[in-house]
Amino acid sequence: GPPAAAAAAGAGLMESDEYESLPSGVALGTHMVAGAVAGIMEHTVMYPVDSVKTRMQSLQPDPGAQYRSVYEALKKMVLTEGFWRPLRGINVTMLGAGPAHALYFACYEKMKKSLSDIFQPGGNSHLANGIAGSVATLLHDAVMNPAEAVVKQRLQMFNSPYTSVLGCVRTVHRTEGFGAFYRSYTTQLTMNVPFQAIHFITYELMQEHLNPHRHYNPQSHIVAGAVAGAVAAAATTPLDVCKTLLNTQENTALSSLKIRGHLSGMANAFSTVYQLGGVPGFFKGVQARVIYQMPSTAIAWSVYEFFKYFLTKHALEKK
């Protein structure tokens, strides 16, 4: 019946009864376009805060890069390193974000629907949402990891030796080999799979309360997105600190522990973070991370739901 059709269409784009009896929900291409736009918006709008987070997670920051708050960090970066400094690396992020998010949302919606039909026919299964989010993350990170992890984070660091995306790619490839671009892929997944599972389950839970009929409802998408982002971000900060260390291979921190060569693997990263910062070390940058994640997840969901609704409505009107 209509409730099952509404549930199947994911985040229900149903406004009136004629929409509720939609046979099969939303076209795959629609999810991909909506997802790509959402991904690019999410990453570009909040990019300066992401640059700050990368630096605030530094375990032994340069005296010139010690910040008390996100605002202070941004102000200091602009004043001492130039107006555009917080945006360095944004181009590589935009290149990766479009295709990565297109795959991610398309995979999430497809799996969520198939699994929900198995676990809880006609209903909304949290287990299905969690699994779909996790599998979508495998695809997303395969595209985003080299761009975002390796190139972007190195360009964001204080006194970064790299000035351009291409220069960074060439140098890393020459000095550390192709494997360097995927060195943190498994770590990225160790962090992103729990992050996305918490994020999707929280989002869908919030939608159940704020928007039980799953209409297109911008306020509910923004609030649910922000809460889901904050909860998932805070919960996975320790993993993120380890991931940043593996991506940036922070020299001063590693040499102070007399670590030679490249640090690899989550277990090594965990013990290094603990040796350098104790338990509080695992929560470095948590403020920047939550401040970054709340609006960016809110932007991603509201842009995504809007485009999904808009494109579906457009397709129906054409018929």
TIZA-460030 format. One line per field, with one value per residue (C-alpha): z, x, y. Coordinates in steps of 0.001 Angstrom, whole numbers. Layout:
N
up (Z/...)
east (X/...)
north (Y/...)
This chain:
319
up (0/45/3306/1812/-1388/648/2672/-474/-1995/721/2044/686/-1967/-1641/-1288/-2465/-2892/-6548/-5558/-2820/-5278/-7242/-8288/-7776/-6099/-7678/-10747/-10156/-12234/-9964/-6879/-8652/-9777/-6416/-4619/-6730/-6190/-2462/-2137/-3904/-1872/1418/867/-554/1839/4950/3490/5537/8777/7466/6928/10541/11773/9971/11734/15126/15025/14638/17598/17849/16067/15018/17434/14521/14170/17710/17933/20767/18664/15110/14751/16074/13717/10643/11557/12133/8890/6831/8522/8507/5423/3115/2394/239/2497/4184/703/-517/-1839/-2440/-6184/-5676/-3161/-5648/-8348/-6074/-4285/-7311/-8489/-4957/-3658/-6786/-6213/-2492/-2517/-5420/-3631/-279/-1688/-3734/-846/1749/-332/-1083/2520/4088/1990/3496/7134/7572/4537/4104/7010/7755/9082/11026/10359/6616/6875/8769/6347/3262/4661/5349/1883/208/2170/567/-2871/-1752/-87/-3021/-5050/-2295/-414/-2730/-3392/24/2361/891/-1342/444/3992/2993/1282/4418/6882/8277/6300/3754/1229/-1517/-3366/-5917/-6291/-9235/-7540/-4459/-6485/-8394/-5297/-3274/-6218/-6794/-3159/-1583/-4506/-5723/-2539/-573/-2100/-501/2614/4778/2847/5406/8243/6469/6344/10000/10749/8042/8313/11985/11213/8327/10138/13127/10746/8646/11577/13465/10366/9677/13392/13467/10270/11881/14667/12787/9477/9962/6607/4796/2854/1348/4437/4362/8105/9066/6621/8016/11695/11242/9127/11688/14649/12753/11732/15261/16924/14369/14392/18163/18450/15837/16627/18079/14786/12841/14831/13951/10311/10101/11561/8967/6113/7009/8427/10739/10892/14215/16042/14507/14979/18635/19208/17004/14470/11196/7831/7362/10038/8797/10227/12704/15662/15239/14857/18035/20138/18680/19488/23010/23590/22401/23877/26247/26232/25517/22359/20870/21129/19487/17096/18346/18468/14889/13782/15204/13971/10511/10448/11695/8870/6240/6908/7119/3757/2189/3220/2460/-964/-1708/-675/-2551/-5820/-5463/-4949/-7688/-10322/-9536/-9688/-12980/-14417/-13338/-14864/-18157/-18208)
east (0/977/3032/5145/5612/6576/9088/10500/11088/13608/13250/9721/9248/5542/3548/116/-1588/-676/3006/2441/1353/4601/5487/9212/10491/13253/15432/19073/20303/18346/20134/23459/22893/21413/24274/26990/25583/25169/28736/30310/28243/28994/32748/33164/31005/32708/36198/37986/36818/38091/41532/41479/40465/43428/45776/44118/44599/48341/49948/52994/52008/54536/54436/53050/50120/48771/45146/42641/39490/38261/37666/41133/42722/40944/41831/45482/45735/44325/46476/49792/49522/47237/43526/43264/45299/42317/41070/44278/43444/39752/40038/41125/38300/35716/37043/36665/33453/31132/31683/32283/28957/27065/28165/27613/23999/23012/24477/22938/19427/19577/20856/18621/15572/16637/17682/14642/12442/14281/14566/11327/9020/7127/8984/12164/14883/17739/19923/19344/20192/23405/24569/23659/25564/28607/28714/28187/31223/33469/32714/32878/36276/37786/37289/37874/40796/43661/42192/40990/43200/46616/46655/44175/45442/49065/48178/46323/49197/51136/54346/53287/56101/53486/52015/49789/47692/49699/52999/51842/50616/53920/56115/54135/54120/57871/59004/56461/55091/51523/50632/50851/47564/45824/47986/45160/42288/41736/42112/39715/37220/37851/36690/34136/32173/31225/30821/28410/26512/25924/25173/22556/20866/20631/19349/16646/15698/15350/13288/10940/10228/10345/8918/7026/5215/8464/7298/9812/10377/13492/13500/13439/16267/18423/17825/18146/21293/22924/22181/23322/26540/27319/26680/28715/31546/31970/31806/34499/36974/39629/39678/39903/42947/44706/43715/45071/48385/48645/47741/50059/52927/53612/57418/58024/55682/57206/60822/60215/59381/62319/59997/61849/60192/56439/53900/51310/48332/45655/47257/50545/48676/46680/49763/51590/48680/48514/52265/52202/48939/47464/43675/43033/45151/42364/39956/42148/40112/36764/35345/36444/35158/31658/31520/32513/30280/26983/26485/28109/25792/22836/23860/24411/21016/18986/20610/20282/16607/15824/17356/15804/12389/12913/14164/11426/8716/10149/10143/6521/5401/7040/5011)
north (0/3669/3461/670/2645/5688/3690/2133/5524/6139/9597/9866/12471/12145/15303/14319/10970/10717/10736/8172/5530/5837/2287/2003/5128/7127/6490/5509/8464/10807/9463/9884/13475/14495/12760/14386/17889/17233/15935/18903/21392/19651/19566/23059/25088/23707/23268/25976/24338/21001/22589/23756/20276/18676/21085/20852/17091/17551/15760/18023/21214/23820/26801/28817/26415/26090/27130/27347/27445/27059/30785/31684/29147/30512/34097/33192/31195/34060/36721/34855/32638/34570/34818/31686/29398/27684/26698/25033/21551/22324/21581/17964/17518/18799/16473/13464/14463/14408/10828/9527/10831/9795/6182/6479/7648/5386/2349/3363/3766/575/-1573/53/-836/-4432/-5157/-3496/-5780/-8769/-7651/-5757/-5879/-2620/-1019/861/-1446/209/-2801/-2341/1375/619/-2091/-26/2961/791/-785/2603/3810/1139/2618/6242/5806/3933/7137/9699/8180/9207/12659/13514/11619/11873/14931/17181/16652/17202/20460/21581/21060/24035/24755/22159/21587/21160/24117/22402/19266/17934/18664/16796/13792/13604/13880/11332/8922/9363/9159/6799/4815/4267/2392/5643/6800/3833/3536/4783/3148/382/2892/5218/2351/1450/4978/5638/2411/3005/6726/6111/3375/5729/8611/6783/5072/8401/10225/7648/7518/11319/11215/8689/11178/14487/13372/10088/10298/10961/13983/16370/18515/20720/21521/17858/17031/19842/19017/15242/15724/18036/15743/12639/14391/15607/12225/10291/12860/12927/9134/8507/11314/8930/7020/10279/11441/8154/8493/12060/10871/8074/10435/13273/11159/14097/14308/16059/13689/10564/11625/12538/8855/7829/6188/5660/5161/5422/4771/2276/463/1435/-393/1513/4789/4097/3405/6444/8771/7334/7745/11337/12580/10012/9618/13361/12938/10833/13771/16389/18473/17104/20645/21385/17993/18501/22119/20861/17818/19312/21823/19627/16662/19052/20562/17140/15757/18873/19364/15656/15418/18636/17443/14028/15639/18232/15765/13216/15853/17119/13585/13063/16353/15411/12185)
